[in-house]
């Protein structure tokens, strides 16, 4: 294809994207900021394999994710392999099969990409960028509170100002539903109505159901049990079963710990949150930024996952969806994306040794430096440097001539000798 040919309109499959330098810089910043914060909380990085045997991977996937795995024949081994649609099951496999002799708890963090089959609709990502943590071996409310506090601190470190962490407890719902004699199809419809906060539909579904007045009142209360700490008192006044009451005690203890961390103001409770009901075993949570409708992070307790690989251990964790963060924090990340390269070195003539020596020296001091290797006039180099967001252009002339340092922000020009630029105390 020549440079004048028009490229095909569709160059990539639906649901995946190329990221050019501005957005790539933002994603790199998100990853590095989260990695640094995870490290400060004592978490160590782990990198799962890109490919898994399908039958092994499926042990750790819930029904919702099992059908989203990209799978294909491995021509070398003749077995089905897959790209994982989520990193947490991979970590569960690694812990159960390769780290089971290590002392608990294990604090592990990761950053990577997964692929998911999705419906053919606009804006639905098939490539998911994830960064998160898994805490294996602790069943205490303090471990759950640690996850929520980390999520809050992560968002603060990334520059988010207005956000909430919506906290649920699936054991509360299970306690309400445990002794009800409802048909499976009706249970699914009830769950759907509760998740949508659709009280009128829920009332219709339960109108002729074989329930006591007390049981019906408990179920009907679920869509309304969201808000601040007072939700615990409202829920306690409604439910009578021990399982739900233990879930409320668990939440109360978590909130006490979050108050110590100083992050309770960002937390809301939602006892009608049923996300991951077939996967989670206790607290769940999701993070939302004001004005952005999709969750940027999600997590919770999953005590049964490592047991699927032969190693029972309590576990909790959370993950950030970096693409959701990318779009939700668009303005906050603008300065990061526009971080300039420090110096572009311009030198005319055939002998480039001085430019190469200066570039090497400045890089050794931590500056970002590039040489304008393309032969062109100085004005063309300045235009290029402005477009590519350089801070300075350093102009080199003949070997014994002074250098000129041009600050592009205001076109300020300063004459320097090569010795001054190479001196240890030179700074921009």
N, C-alpha and C positions, 0 to 999 in steps of 0.2 A: 504494500500500500504506500503510495507516495504521500508527501506531506499535504498535498492539495486535495487528496481524496477525503470524502466525508466518512467518518467511521460509522459502523453499524449502530443503530439506535440502542440496541440491547447488547451489552457486553458481559453482563453478569447474570446469574440466576436470580430470581426474586428472593428477597429476604436477606441478601448479603450486600455489603458495601465496601468500596475503597475509601480510605481516609487519607486525605491530602495533609500537607504539613501542619496547617493550623489546627485541625481537629485531632490529628495524630499527637500533637504536642499536648493537647488537653487530656487525651486519654492517658498518655504517659505520666502527666502530672497527677491524675487521679490515682493511678496505680502506685506511683511512688509515695504519695502522701498517705494512702491507706497502708501500704507496706511498712512505712516508718511508724505509724501509729500502732499497728499490730505488734511490731517488734517491741515497742515501749511497754506493751501489756504482757510481754513474755511469750509471744507466739513465734514459732519457728516455721520457716517456709517448707513446703512440700510440693513436688511437681508430679502429678499422676501421668500415666502413659496416655498418648493420644488415642490409641486403639485398645479396645477390650474385646475379649471373646463375648459374643452376645449372650450366651447362656449364663455366663458369670455376671455380667453387668446387670442382667434382668433380675437377679436376686435382690438387688438393692434399689430397684426402681419401683415406685408406686404405679398404680394403674394409669394415672394421668400422664406419666412420663414414658411408660413402656412403649407406647405406640408412637412416640415422637423421636425415637432413636433412629439415626441413619444407619442402615445395615447393608452389608454386601458380602459376597463370597471372597474369602482370602485364597487367591490362586496358589499361594505357596503351601498352605496347609489344608486347603479344602474344607475349612470350617467357616461358619458365619462369624463375622466380626462387626463391630459397631463403633461409631463415635458417640461418646457419652453425651446425653442431653443435660447433665448436671454433674458438678464436681463432687458434691457431698457423698453420693454412693461410692465413688471411686476411693475417697479417703477412708470410708468405712471398710472397704475391702483391704486396703493397704494396712490399716490398723489391725484388722482381725488376722491377716495372714502373714504379715511381715514385722509387726511391731507388738505382737501380743505378749512378748516376754519383757517388754520395757515397763518400767514403773509408771503407774498412773498418778496424777492425770497427765494426759498428753494435750499440749496446746499447739495446734497446727494451723498455719495460714497458707493461702494460695492466691494466685491470680492467673487466669487463663481464659480460654475461649471454648465454648461448647456449641454443638449444632443441634437444632431441633426441627423436625417436620412441623410445619404450621399450615393452617388453612390458606388457600390462595386468595389473599386479600391485601389491599394496599397497606403499607406501613407495618406489616407484621414481620418482625425480625426472626430469621432462622439461625443467625450467628449471634450468640449471646456472650458478652464479655463479663466475666464474673471475677470478683475479688472478695474473699471472705475468710472466716475462721471456724474451726471446729474444736470444741473442748470435750475431750473424751475422758470419762472415768469419774465424773462428779454428778451426783443426783440432787444437790442442794439448791435451795432458792438463791443462794449467793451466786452460784454459777450462772443461773438464768439472768439474775440482775447484772452480772458482769457483761453478758452479751448485749443487753439493752443499753447499758452505760457506754460500752464501746461504740455502739451504733450512733449514739448521740454525739460522743466526742469526735467520731469520724466525720459526721456532717458538719460539726463546728470547725474542724480542721480544714475542711474543704471550702469553707466560706459561706455555708448555708446559714441564713439568719432566721427564717420562719419555716418551721417544720414540726411534725408530730410523729411520735412512735405509737402506733395503735396496737395495744396488747390484748390478746385473747387468752382463753384457757379451754382447750377442747375437752378436758375432763369435766368441766362444769356442764357442758352440753350432754356429754355421755351419761352423767349422773341423772339429768332430767329425763333422758330418753330410755334409760336402761330397762325399766320395768313396764314400759308401755306395750300393749298388744296391738301394734299397728302393722298393716300389710307392708311388705318391703317397698312397693311402689309408692304408697302413701308416705312412708318415711322419707323417701328421696324427694318427693314434692314438698314436704314440710321443711327439709333441710334447705332446699332451694329458696323457698319463701323467706326463711329466716336470714339466709345469706344476703338476700336482696332488701332486707328490712321492710318486707311487704306484709304489714300486719293484717290488712283486709283480706288478702288471699289466704293467709295463714288461718284466719278466723273461719273462713269458708271451708277450708280443708278439714278443720277439726270439729265442725258443727255437728256432724253425725257420727264422729268417731267414738268408739267405746272407751271413753275416758271418764275418770272421776272429775268432779269440779276442781279439785286441788291440782290434779295432774294437768288439766287443760289450762289452768291459770299459769302454771310454771312454764309451759311451752309458749303460751301467748306472750309472756313477759320477755322472752329472749330477744326479739328485735328492738326492744326499748332499753335494754341494759347496756347503754354505752354513754360515755362521758368521763367525768373526773372520778376522784376517789370515792365519792358518794355512791357510785355504782355498787360497791361492795355491800354497803348497808341495804340498798334497795334489793339487791339479789338475795341477801341473807333473809330478808323479810318474806321472800317469795318461795324459796326452795326449802324442802324438809329432808331430802335424802343426804346421807353421809358423804357420798362421793362428791357431790357438788359443793358441800360445805368444806370439805378438805381442799378442793380447788380454790375456794375463796380464801381460805387460810394461807394457801401457798402464794396467792397474789398479794395478800396483805403484807406478808413478809418481804416479798420482792420490792414492793413500794417503799417499805421502810429502808431497805438497803439503797434504793435509788435516791432517796432523800439524803442519805449520807454522801452519796456521790454528787449531789447537787444537780441532778438532771430530771427530777420528777416533774418539773414544769412542762417538759416536752412530751409527757406520757399521757395518753388517753386509754381508757379501758373499753373493750367491746366484747361482751360475753356472747354475742351472736355471731362472732367471727368464726367461721367453720373451715377456713382454708386448710388444706392438708389433713383433713379428718382421718384419712386412711394411712397417714404417715406419722403425724405428730402425736406425742403422748402427754403433753402438758401445755406449758406456756407457748404461745405463738406471738409473733409481732411483725409488723410491716412499717416502713418509714415512708412518709409522704412530705414533699415540699409544697408549700402554699402555691397554688396556681398551676400545679402539675398533677394531672389526674392519675398517673400510674405510680405504683410503688417503686422507690429507688433501692430499697433493701427489704429483705424478708428473712425470717429466721424462727427459731423455736427449738423445743426439746423433742428428741427422737430416740428414745431409749431402746427401741427394738431393732435398729438398723444393723449394727455390727453383729448381732446374733444371727442374722441371715447368712453370715459368712463364718459362723461357728465360734464366735467370741462375744458373749453377752457383755455389754458395758453401757452404762448410762451415757448420754451424749446430748450436747446442745451446741448451737452455732448459728451463724447468719451469713448471708452473702449480699453483696451489692451488685446490682445490674449497672454496669458502667455506662452503657449507652443511655439508659434512662437518666443517670446522673449527668451525662454530657449535655443532654437537652434541657434538663431541669435547671442546671447551673450555668446556663449559657452566658449571662452577663458577668457572673462572678468569675468565670474562667477566661474572660476576654483578655485580661492583662497577662495571664499565663501563656495563652496562645500567641501573644504578640511579643513575647520575650525576644529581644534582639540578639543577633550575633554581634560580638564586640567589635571586631575589626575586619575590614576587607583591605588587603594590601594590593596597591597598584604599583607596578613597575614596568616602564617601557624598556625597550632595548632587548638584546639577546641574552645578556648575562643576568640570570635570576638568582644567583647565589646569595646575595645580600637579603633579598626578600625571603628566601627559604630559611636562612639563618634566623632572621627576626621572627618569622612565624613560629619556628620551633621553640625559640626562647619564650615568647609570650604564651604559647600553649602550656609550656612547662610551669608557668605561674598561674595557671587556671583560667586564662582568658580563652574565649572561643575566637578562632582566627581562621580566615580563608584567604587564598590568593586568587586574584582575578586573572586566571590563566589565559582567557580569551584575549587576543590582541585587539585593542580598541582604544579610542580616545578617552581621556580622563572624564570628559562630560558624560560620555556613555556609561562609564563605570559608576559615576555618581548617580545617574538615573537608575541604574540597576540596583545599587546599594540601597537607595530609598525604597524601591519597590519590594526588595527582599528583606527589609527591616534590619539593616546593619546600623550600629551606633556610630562608628567612625570609619573613615577611609584614610589609610596611611599611604601617602604618595612618596615613592622613592624615585630619585633622579639618578644621575651619574654617581659612581662609587664614593667620591669625596664631597658630594653636595649635601646640603641640609635636607632633612625630610620635612614633609608638611602633614600635619594631623588635622583632618577636617571632621568636625563634629556635625553630623547630618541634621540634628534637631534644629540647629539655628545657623548652620553654615559658618560657625566659628573656626578660624584657621590659626594654627600655631606652628612656628618653625622649631624644629628639633634636630639635634645631631643623632647619628646612628648610635653613638656611645650613650647618649641620654636614654634612648629607647631600650637599649640593652642593659642599662644599669638596674641593679637589684631593686632600687626604690621607685622605679617607674610604675605609675598607675594611671588609670583612666578616670 
